[in-house]
Amino acid sequence: MSPNLREVPGRSYRSFPTRMLGFTAEAPPALEPRLYRFVLGVHARPEPFPEAEATAQLGDPLARLVLLRGSFPRTLRELLAALDAFNGTPEGLPRQVSYVVGDGAHIPWSEEQKELDRQFRLVVTRASGSQVDLLISTGTAVESEQIFLQVAAWDAVHEVFHFYQRQHPAWIWSGDSRLALVAPSRGNGPFDSHVNGGLVMKELKAPWLHWHSVSATVDAALAPDDPLRSEPLFRDRASAHVLQLSTVQPGITRWNRARLRRSSEPDGTLRDVPLLMRQVLETTTVNLVTSTKESRRITPDERLALPPSFFLNTDALLNQVMLPADPLPPSVPGRLYLEALRRYDVALDDGTTRLPGDAHFAFPVPEAAFEDLDVLNQLLQQRILSRRFATCLLMVDFPNPVYSPRRAALMRHVPPTARRRADGSCDLEDSMLASITAAAGALPTDSPEHELLGLWGTADWERAFSQRLEAYFQALQTRLESPEGYDAIFRLAESRRREFRMLPLNEFRLTVPVSNIPASEPPLEMLPDGGVRLRASSSSPPQETP
């Protein structure tokens, strides 16, 4: 095997410092070849995982097939071989699929850009049947003992994902899904991006911005003689939509179902209600969505369709609670889109190389995360929330599907627990409405509480809300036809991208483009008439502008 598949420029151990989960690439701890535990926020340093405790606590295939048997693979190649040894057994995971992602994976290779750090990574999944139980994330130096090598593995006994990383020559258990939801591990280690304990794939819709997919291949980003071209894991890669539909979304749903089962007591008490409701009212994390059009192919004379979920939580309001609205998909004249790219000096910048222009697919922006939407869906299915109450919550500050302080302010009315009724429904919304009604008397009439009560009291609410959304999209489209209108929309998109860049989920500089708008600019918000303004406080409603 070529040494380039051990370490290559731009694909080395030091290229992925955010992937070290508490360690620094410059000074990794001195460890022995064994299993350690190191939950950031809980442990000060890696400590040996006692065999009896590990055996009782770890029921996932990486632990059962490899680590608890005293095998500590040093490289991706060795890890796959260790798993292959069990392919003929009932507990084996013989079905393997590989995927390729890179935040610069759609930037064509050239001599001038050969040093560009495209951040190529591999994802390898293993399964015994259709259900994936083990995911490996690593770089493309498949024989490197230094590059990050991480595993998320499902434990069917304890109904959690376990998170591991190889820290040569040891393996380290970094926690399980439950630790994502409690202090002091919450937000630390793998849970700075796996914030709710589930799987993460930033792009969960076509065209899967940074992935090899049916929408765009990644071959042009490699040098003609790059040895990676002959690596089977790269050569036989599958499209990102397979990973989305077969692994990530089912894995998120599997964990959320387990969470709800764990939170439900036999006497009908539902615990951990704020942890569930924050995924309805807050933005716990985001996915990235784009236009389906390649930015380089957009001409001044054509129209560019913009992702509707940037303007409205379409997945929740139209696809889950099923409001019968039929809003016009928003689009912008190509000339206005191109003028904004020039005016705001939009570029991809890895810190050393600057490439003028948008991302490969146009208009990348944050949208409501699938994992939050899945929690909402399960709350609806299990009748913890009624369709009407969920709709009213989502209609508060509806033009801002992410980063809405107004909607988040309603969290103060979420009780710590709720109760199931004899008919299977839940008293959660009654409790919240009682709290909101009691508080509203002492609050300004423009408070989120008054907005929610007004929505709750709307007669023929499905029709009224649908008409409101359709009017919003009509007003939005009118604004998108003018230079001033699209300029405001671009600045809003850049505002939301700035907030995304502050998240640990934004690991790489090429993930989203940058502009000449200062990072210190205050955040913006959308208004129901399609206008944009500086974001107001949580108690101030979005007002119609003249």
N, C-alpha and C positions, 0 to 999 in steps of 0.2 A: 504494500500500500504506500502511496506517495506520502512523504513527510508533510506535504502541504495539508493533508487531512488530519495531521496532528495539531499544527499551529500555522495559521496563515495570517498575513496582515489584514487587519479589520475584522478578524474572526478569532480573536485570542481571549484568553482568560481575563485579561485586564479590560476588555471591551464591554464587559457586562457587570460593572460594580454594583448596580442596583439589584442584581440577582443573587447576591451573596447572603441575604437574609440575616444580617447582623454581623457578618465578618467583612473585613476589608481584603481586597485582593492582594494588597501590599504586605499585610501581616496576618496571615491565617494562623490560627492556634496550632500548637504542636499536639497532635493526637495519635492514638494507636489505632490499628485496624480492628475496630469493634463498633458497636452501636452506642451512640450517645443520645442524650436528650438535651435540647437547648431551646426553650421557649422564651423568646425575647420578651422582657418585661417580668418574667417569672424567675428565670435562672440568670445568674451573673455571668456564667461561663458554661461551656459544654460539660456535662457530667455523665459518667457511664450510666447507661440504662440497665438497672438490675434485671437479670434474665427472667426471674419470676414475675416481676412487674410488667416487663415488656410482653411476655407471653400472655398474661392476663389482659393487657390493655390493647394490644395490636392484633387485629383480626384481618388485616388486609393482605392481598397477595404478595406485595413486596416483602413484608415481614415474614409471612408464613413460608414462602417459597425460597427466599434468599437470605435475608438478614438474620432471622432467628435460627438458621441452619449454619451460621458461622461463615457465610460467604459475603464478601464486601467488594463488589466489582469496582474497578478503578476507572473504567471508561464506559461510554455508551455501548461500545461493541461488546465488552465483557458483561454488562448488565443484560443485554439482549440474549447473549449466549446462556447466561444463568437462567433466564426465564424459559428459553428454548428447551432446556433439559427436562422440563415438566410438560412438554407439549402433548405427550401421549398419555398423560394421567388425568383423572377426573378434575383435579384442582388446577390444571394447567391453563394457560392463556395463549393458545396457539395463533389466534387471529390477530395479525399485526397490520397496521396502516400508518403511513408516515405523511407528514404535511410540512410545508415550507412557508415561513413568514419572515419578513424583513422590512423594517420601516423605510428602507431605501431600495426595496426589492424590485421596484418598477422604474428605477432610474437606469437607463441603459449604460453599460460599461463603455468607457473610452479611455484612451491614454491620458487625457486631461483629468479624468475623474477616477482614475484607478485607485487612488488612495481614499476615496470616499468611504466612510464607515457605514455600510448598508445594514449592519446589525442582522445578518441572516441568522435564523434559528430554525431548529427542527422540533416538531412535536410528533411523538410516536405513541400510538395507543395500542393496548393489548386487551383482548377479550376472549372469552371462551365461546361466546355466541354473539348475539346482537348487542348485548349490554357491555359497554366498556367499563372495566374495573380498574385500569391502571393507565395513567398518562405520564409520559416522560417529556420534559422540556429541557432543551440543551442547545448549545451552539452546533455549528457544522464541523468542528474539529472532533470527529467521532472517536478518535483514538487518544484524545488529550486526557491526561489525568488532572488537569488544572482548570479547564473551562467549566463553567457551572453545569451541574447535572442534577436536576430536581425531579421529584416524582410526587404526584397526587394519586392516592390509591384508595378505593372504596372499601370500607369495612362493613360487610353485611351484618355482622354480629352486633356491632355497636351503632350502626347506621350513621357513620361519619366518614368524611374524607380525612386521611392522614397525609401530612405534608412532610417530605423528606428532602434532604440535599446531601450529595456526596461532598465531603470535605476531605480530600485525599490525606491519609489512607482510610479514613473513617466514613461512616454514614451517620447522619444526625437526624433525629426526629424533631421537627420544628413545631409540632402541635397538631391538633385535629380541629374539625369544623366548629366544635362547641367553644373552643377557646377564642374564636373570632368574635364572640358575642359578649365576652365578660372581661372585666379588668383583672389584672393589669396587662393581659396579652392583647386585648383589643387594639387594633391599629398597629400592631408591632409584628416584625418578622414577615411571614407570608400574608398576614392579615392586614398589612397596609394596602394591599390590592385585592386580596380575597376577603373583602371587608365584611361579608356576611357568611363566610365559611364555605362558599360554593366554588365552582369552577369559574375561570375567567377567560374570555375571548373578547377582545375589545370590539371587534367588528362582527356583528351577528346578522347582517343583512347584505344582500347583493349591493355593490360589487366587491365587498370584502377588501377594503382599501389596501392593506399591506400583504395580503396572502397570495400564494399561487392558487388560482381558481379558474372556473370556467369563464370568468370575466376577463382575466389577465394572467398570463404566464410570467415567470420570473427569469427565464433563461437568458434574456438579453442583458441582465444585470451582471452576468458572470463574464469574466475574460474568456476568450475562445479556448485557451488551454487550461482553464481552471480544472483541477482534478475533481472538484466536487461534481462536475457533470457526469462522471462515471460511477459515483457513489450510489449504490442501489437505493438507499433511503431517500436520496434526492431524485434519482432517475425515475423511481416508481411512485412518486408522491401522488396523493389524491387531492382533489379540489377542496377548498375551504368549506364549501357548503356541506360536504360529507361530515367534516368535523363538527360543524354547527348542529346539524340535524341528528347525527348518530351519537354524539358524545356530549357536547357542552350543554345544550339546552336540556336533554334528558337528565344529565347529571345534576344540573341546577334544580330541576323539578324533584328529583329523587331526594336531594338533601332538604329542600323546603318541606316536602311531605313528612320527612323524618322529624324535622323541627316541630311541626304542628302536632304530630303524634306525641312527641316528648313534652310538649306544653299542655297537653290535654289530660286532665285528671279524671279518674273514674267517676267522681261525684259531679262532673260537669263543669268544673272550674277550668278556665283557660288562663294559664300563666304567661308571663313574658309578653303581654299585649303591647307595651311600647316598642319592643324590638320588632314586632310585626308591623305595627302601624307606621313606624318611621319609614318603612319602605313604601308606604302609600303617600305620606304627606311630605317627606323630605327627599332629597337627592342623595342617597347613600353612595351611589357610584353612577357611572354613565357608560353607555356604549357610544361608538362613533358611527356616524352615518354620512353618506355623501350622495351627490348626484350620481346617476349611472353613466354619465357622459365623461369621457376622458378630457381633461382640461385643455390639453394641447390641440384637440380637434375642434374646439369651439370657435366659431367664426362670428363676426359682428352681425351678420344678417340672420342668424338662427336664434331660436329661443332655447334657454337652458331651464329645464325643470329642476326645481329645488326640492329637497326632501321635506315632505309635509310634516314629519315628526319634529322638525326644528321649530315649527310654529305652533304645534298642538300635540298633546299626548294622544296621537291617533290610535296607537295600539291599545291603549286603555279605553278611551272614550268611544271609539268607533268599532273596535274589534273585540273588546271584552264586555263592556257594559252595553254595547250594541245600540248606541244612539242612532236613530234613523236619519242622520245627517248625510248630505251628499255634497261636501264642499269641493269647489274647483281646485284642482292641483295647482299650486303656485308656480309661476315661471317668470323669468326675467329676460329681456332682450340681451343677446350675446354681447352687443357693444357696451352695455352698461356693466356687465360682469367684467369684461376685459379692461374697461377704463378704471374700474375700482382696483384691479390687480396692479395697474401701473401707478395709480394715485397713491396707494398705500404700500408700494414697494414690496409686494408679497413675494416670498421666496422660501425655499427649503434650505435650511442652514444646519450643518452638523457641527459647527464650531470652528471649522477650518475652511470649509468649502460652502459657497453660497450659490444656489441655483435659482435664478429668477423664475417666478411663476407659482401656480397653485400646486396642490398635491396631484398625483396621477389622475385620480377621479376628483371632479370639481366639488368645491364647497364642502369640505369636511367639517362637521360640527358635532357636538355632543347631543345625544338624545336620551330619553328615559331608558334605564338599564333593563334588560330582560329579566334579571334576577329580582328586581323590584316589581316588575309587571307580573312575574310568576307568583309572587307572594299575594298580590292583589287577586289574581285569578283563583288561587286556592282559598282565600278568604271568602270569595264569592261562592265558589263551589260548595264550601262547607257551611254556608249560611251564617258565617260570622259577621259579614257585612251584607246588607241588602243591596240590590242593584241600584235602587233609588238613592240610598245614602252614599254609596261609593261614588255615584255620578255627581252628587252635590259637592262632595269633598274635592273631586277632581276639577269641578267647574270653578272653584275658588282660584282666581288668578290664572285662568286657563290659558292665556296667551304665553305663559312661561312654564312649559312642561318640565324644565329643570331649573334649579337654583331659584326657587320661589320662597322668600322669607315669609310672605303672607300665608301660604299654605302650611309651611312648617310651623307657624305660630300656633296652629290648632293642636299641635302635639301637647300643649299644656292642659288640654281637656281629655287626654287619653288616660283611662284608669290603669292601674298596674295589673288588674285581673278582670276577667269578665265571666259570665255564667251562661251555660247552655240552658235553654228552656226544654220543657218536656217534648215540644214539637220539633226539636232539633235546631231551632233558630237561636240567636244569641242576644244578650241584653247590652252589647257593646254600644250600639248606636243610641239606645235610650239613655245610657249613662252619659255619653258624650253630649247629646242634645240637651240633657238636663244641666250639665255643667256650662255649656255654651250659653244657654238661655239665662241661667243665673248670673253669669258674668257680664252679659251684654248690657244690662241696665246701667252699669257703671262705666261702660266703654263708649267711645265716640261712635257715631253712626257710620263712620267710614272704616270701622275695624273689620278684620277678617271674620269675627264672630257674627257681626251683623250681616255681612255678605253671605255667610253660610246659611243663616236663618232665612234670609230672603230667598235663597235658592231652594231651601227645604219647603218653603211655603208657596212655591210657584205652582199655579194650577196648570194642568196638562203639561207637566214638566218635560216629557220627552219631546214633544213638538216645540215647546218654547226654547229649550236648550239647543235643539237642532237648528232652529231658525237663527239663533244667536251665533252659532258656529259658522253657518253658511254666510251670514252677513259679515262676520269677521274676515273670512277668506275673500269675500268680494272686495271689501275695503282694502285688504292687504294687496290683492292683485292690482287694484287701481294705483296704489303707491309704488308698486314694483315697476310700473311703466315709466316712471320719471327718474331722472338722475338723482334728485334729492331723496326720493323714496328708497331706491336701492342702496344709496350711500348709507342711509340709516340702518338698513338691514345688514349690510356688510359690517358696519361697526358693532352691531349687536352680535353677529357671528363671531367676530374677533374677541368681543367681551367674554363670550361663553368659552371660547378656546383658551383665553387667559386663565379662566377659572379651572379648566381642565388641566392646564400646564402646572397648576399648583398641586395636583394630586400625585401621589406615588405611582398611580397607574400610568402616568406620563413618563415612561422610563427613558425614552430616547428622543434626541433632539429633532429627528426627522419625522416624528409621529404626525405632527400637524405643522402647516406652514406658519411663518412669522410675518409680521408687518412692521411698518414704521410707527405704529401707534404705541406710545410708551406703556410699559407694563404697569406703571403706577396709575393709569387712567382708572377712574371709578367704574364700577360695573353698570351695565345698562339693562333695561327691561322692555318687553313688548307691551303694547296697549291694545285694548279690544278694538280700536279703530285702525289697527295696523301701524300706528306710529310707534316711535321709540323715544325713551327718555332715560335720564339717570335713575338708577334703581332707588325707589323710595324705601322707607322703613316698613317693617312688617305690619304696622297699623295703618299705613296709608294705602288706599286702594288705587289701582290703575284707573285714571280718569280719561274720559274721552277728550281728545285734543281738538281744537278748532280746525 
